[in-house]
Amino acid sequence: MFGKYLAFFILAQERIQKRVGKRLLYIHKDTTKEPMIKLSLLYSGKAKTVFKTDNPEKLIMEFRDSLTAFDGKKKSEAPKKGYYNAQIAAKLLRLLEEKGIKTHFDSMLSETEMVVDAVDIIKIEVIVRNIAAGSLTRKYPFKTGQKLDPPILLFDYKSDEYGDPMINEDIALALGIATKAELTKIRKLALSINSILLDYLDERNLLLPDFKLEFGRRKGKIVLADEISCDTCRFWDKTTGESLDKDVFRFDKGDLVAAYREVASRIVPEIFREE
């Protein structure tokens, strides 16, 4: 009898290890690396927390379940939102790396924690618009859903104090935010990233009306920083036009977690195979 139970226990352990092994293989970029040690808090934003590590060139970026909209006036929590965003961001940053775009992505430490290179963030948010939506239709005579070809690139000055105002190249140069060569590089990278994402998402029946990018300096080079996720992109279903992004929360369109899960199921279906 004991031998029967022992055999059952060993078989169960093997199945668990097999499942966990598959999961870890996806989560970690390089399982041979030394474990990263999380140290003190560096920065806590609206939806992510950044920590120092025992390696001065690496940081840990944690994706939280927090939600904000309208400059922090609307707040909430959404279970698993941080998990879906982290997995989507990891997949898209890996994709861009494979296509030759340098990013700050290093590896996944856990399901919601990303190891990234420490970079000097350039205080510009680059907004790439492929389809008119949101503030573009409120400030200019565009119709929602109008295709923008070529895409429109906008620069916002990253500053809570000044409300992230839109700026042009002359203002960026006058403020000393970036050099002319850096701004040219940022514009070129943003358009390349847009092209890669449009092709990739089209194959997954997703439209990309607009999205936000941030860049930083690392060892004299411009690299993509921050994240690409449902928090920083507008995703629409290509067939129905349904919003699958933070607009669901902004305008009370339905179940935000279900929307984020739907995007994750198309971009990172592998995380659902063991469910």
N, C-alpha and C positions, 0 to 999 in steps of 0.2 A: 504493500500500500504506500509506504514511504517513497519507494522508488518511482511509483506512478506520479505522486505529487511533485517530486523533485524534477522529473522530466517535464511536467507541465509548467513548473516555475521557470526552468531554463528556456523553454520555448517562448514563454511570455516575455522574458527579459530580452531575448534575441529580437522579437518583434518590436519592442519598445526602442531598443538601440537602433534598429533599422530605421524606424520613423524619425527618431531624434537626429540620427546621422544625416538623413536627407535634409531635415530642416536646417541643421547647422551648416551643411554644405552650401545652402543658399544664402544664409545670413552672413557668413564670413567670407570675405574676399580672399584671405590667406590664413588658413588655420595653423600655419607653422609659425606665425608671429607670436612674440611674447605678449601676454595679456596686458591690455592698456589699463593703467590705474587712474581712476577719476579723482581729481583733487578739488580745489576750491572753485566756487561759482565765479564765472567771468562776466556773464551777462544773462539777464532774463528778459525775453521779449514777450510779444503778445501770444505766441503759440510755440515758441522754442526756448530752451535753456541751454546755454553754452558753458562748458566747464573746462578748466585747465587740466592737463594730464602730467604724468611724470616725464613726458617727452615735450620739451618746450616748443617743438615744431608741429605738434599735433594738439587738436582740441576734440572734445566730445560734444556733439550737437544732439540734444534730446528733443524729440517731437512730442508735444503734450496734446492732451485732449481739449485744451482751451479754445474758445471761439470768441472772436470780437468782430464788430462791424461798425461802420459809421464813426471812425476815429475813437473807438473804444466805448461809445455810448450804448451799444448793444453787446451783451456778454452772455456766454453760456459754456457748458461742458458737453462734449459728445463722446461717449465711450467708443474706443477703438479708432477714433478719428486720427490720433497721432500715429497709431500703427499703420493705417492705410497710407497716410501721407509719407511716412518714412520709407515704406516699401516702394511706393510709386517714385519717390525722389531718387532712391538708390538705383532703381532700374533705368530711369531716364538719364541719370548722370553717368552710369556705366555705358549706356548707349552712346552718349556724346563722346566719351573717352575713346570708345572703339572707332568712332568716326573722325578722330583726330583733334577734338576740342579738349583743351586742357581745363580740368576742373579741380576744385579743392577736395573732391571725394577720395577717401582712402579705403574704407571698409565699413562693414556693419558690426558694431560691438554687441548689439542685441536687437530685438525686433523694433525698438523705437529709438535706438541710440546709434548715431553715425560718427565714425572717426573721420575728421577732416584735417586738411593742412591749415595751419595758421596763416592767414593772409592779411595784408593791409587793405581793408575795405575802402573802395572808392565811393564817395558819398553821392552816388548817382543811382537812381532806379531807372532802368531802361524798360519802357513799355512798348511791346511789339503788338501791333493791331492788324489782324487779317480780315476781320469782319466788324462792322460798326456795332457797338453795344455799350451799355453803361454810360459813363460820363461823356464819352465822345458824342453821343446822340443828344445829350442835354446841353452841351456847350457849343455844338456846331450843327449845321443843317444836314446831318446824315440820318438815314433811316435805319432802325435796328434791323440787322441781318444783311445790310448792304455790304457786298464784297469789296475789299480794299486791295487793289492790285495796281502798282506794287504795294506791299505792306507799309503802314505808317510807323515810324519810330519816334517816340517821345522820350525826353529826359526830364526826370523830376529830381530836385535837390533833396537828398535824404536829411531831413531836419524836423524833428517834432516841434521845435520852437517856432519854426516858420510855416509849419503845416505842409511840408513836402511840396513846395511850389514847382510848377513846370519851369524849366530853364532851357536856354539854347546854348549853343557852343560858346558864344561870346561871354555869356555869364559864367559858364563853367571855367573858362580860361581866366576871367577877371578874378574869380574867387580862388583860383589856384587849386581847384579840385583835381584837375587832370591836365596833361599836356595835350597839344593838338594831335600829336602822334598817337597818344593813348586813346583819345576820343575817336580817331579814325579806326583804330584797332577794335575798340568796343563796338562801334557801329558794324564793322565787318563781321565780327564774331556773332553779334546778335542776329544778323541776317542769315548767317550760316546755320546757327542753332535753330532758327525758325524753319528753315528749309528741311532740316533733318527731322524735326518734330512733326511737321505737317505730313510728310511722307509716312512716318511711322504710325501716327495716330489715324491717318486715313485708312490704313489697313485694318484698323481696329474699330472702324465705324464711329470715329470721334472727330468732331470739328474743334479747332483751336481759335476761337474768335480773337483772344488777346491773352497776354501773359506778361509777367514781370521778371526781370533778370537783375542780378547784382554781380559786380565784378570786383576783383581785388588784385593786388600786386603780390607776387611771390618770386623771389630771386630774380627780380628785374623783368618778369614776364606778367602779362595780363592773363588771369585765369577766371573762369566762371566760379562764383561762390554761391552761398545760400542754398536754395532748394528750387525744384520744379515739381509742383504738386497741385492738388485741388485747392489749396489755399492761395496759390500764386498764379493760377491759370483759370481762364474760363474754358470749360469743356462742355460741348453740346453733343447730344446724340445726333449722328449724321442723318438718321432716318426721320426722327420725330422732332428734332430741335429742342428736346428737353434739356434743361440745365442740370449739369452733374458736377457742381462746384459750390463755392461758398455763397453764391447767389441764392441757393436753396435756403440758407440760414438768413441772409440779409432780408429777403422779401417773403419769408414764410411760405416757401413753395412746396414744402413737404418734409420728408425724412432725410436729413442731411447725411446721416451715417449710411443709409441705404444708397444714396447717390455716390458717396466716396467709395463704398464697397463695389459698386457697379464699375466705376473707373478702374479700380484695382483689379477687378476680375478680368478686364480686357488688357491691362498693361502688365500685370504680374500674376497671371493665372496660376503659376506654380505654387503660390502660397495657399491656394485653396484645395490642392490635390489631396491633402491628407485630412481634410475636414469630413 
